[in-house]
Structures are given as structure tokens and as C-alpha cells.
Amino acid sequence: MKQPFQFKKLIHFFFQGLIILAPIAITAWAVLSLFNFIDGILPNLLHLLLPDVFKLDQYGYPKRIPGLGFLVVILIVLSVGYISSSFIVGKLVDLFDSILERTPGIKIIYTTVKDFFEAFAGNKRKFDKAVLVSTESTDVWRVGFITHEELHEFGLHEYMAVYIPQSYAFAGHLYFVKKERVRILTDISSANAMKFAISGGVTEIDEDHISPKSHENIAGDS
């Protein structure tokens, strides 16, 4: 009778260790993969520009100093962000931006990528209004984010655009729903709401529990 009990113990310990190590390993893998990708940009670029100076190693890869490419890329991004705040550079950036947005073919890729990044950061953030939205049944609610409060261009005067993320994925769905079926979340930050939705509801909310006042019906406010 002891063997099944000990086997269950081993299974329990295995899954307990897996729960502890899996998030650490996946996070470390993601960070290292991003680091290696960014760090590999500079050597490849230098070899492409100056192949006689920056030659390949014995394995056929451009020679590099670990961490140098990552540091240079970060400095370039910081420098661009700093100088873009000046008036003259800002105008040049706007001009280049308008050219790309009007170039056939390129504008589709450029505007899509630009809007995606601006949705998470910058002055045009879209995922900063966390809500509860009812899309199928009045008794079933989903976590979502308002992306457009008015949809007059679609002929929908009482509707708004709500993005609903999928659990365990960087994907989601866009819904046009009536304002009366959307409730603003005021006691939960957008970051916590996004984390809660993506995790499938298993993550802990860092802030206080939601109070009844935190569910404000948008239709009632307007």
C-alpha cells in the first residue's frame, strides 16, 4: 500500500517543481532570446556595410562582442526618442511619417505596426480604459479595453469599439457593442486588467477587490 502513496508523492513533487521552474525558465528564455536578437543586429549590420573589416568567424557568423550590439541599439533608441522631442527633428519625423503613410503598399504595414505600438505606449495609448463588456448574454461579462468611444463613421451612434484579448495569447477580437453593455473598471489598472484577461483569470489582482462603484455603466454616465 505504500508504493502508490509514494508514487503520488513523486507526481505531486514533480508538478510542484514544474509550477515553480516553468515560469522562471520561460521568462529567462524570452529575455535571452530578445537579448540575443537585439545583440545580433549590430554585427550583422557592420558585416554587411564593412565586410572586409568585420569578418565572419569560423562558424560563419559575424564576429561580435557579447552585449555590445544590445547596448548600441538601446542607445540609438534612447537617442532617437530624445532628439525627436526637439522642434526641428520633430517636424522631420512628422514629414517622414506622412510620406510613409501615403506610400502605397508600405502605408498598410507602417500604419498597422505604428498603431499597434502606440496602443501600448506614447500619447495615443488605446489600452488604458479597462471595461467589462457583455457581448452574448446580459449575465456574462468579459474584460476588454475601449479603443474608440464613437463610431459615427460606421453609422453606429450608440456603439463603441471594445477590444477583448484572448487568454494565453497576444490575439483578441474587436467588438462593436452598445454603450449600455459596457462598464468602466475604475478600481483596477489597465495593466492588471490585461494581465487578468491574458492569464485566463488565474492571476491575482494587485489592487483592492472591485467595489460596486467601480462598475460604472457608460450609458448612464453620458
Summary of the structure (lengths in Angstrom):
residues: 222
radius of gyration: 24.4
end to end distance: 67.7
largest distance: 80.4
contacts: 536
relative contact order: 0.06
helix: 52%
strand: 16%
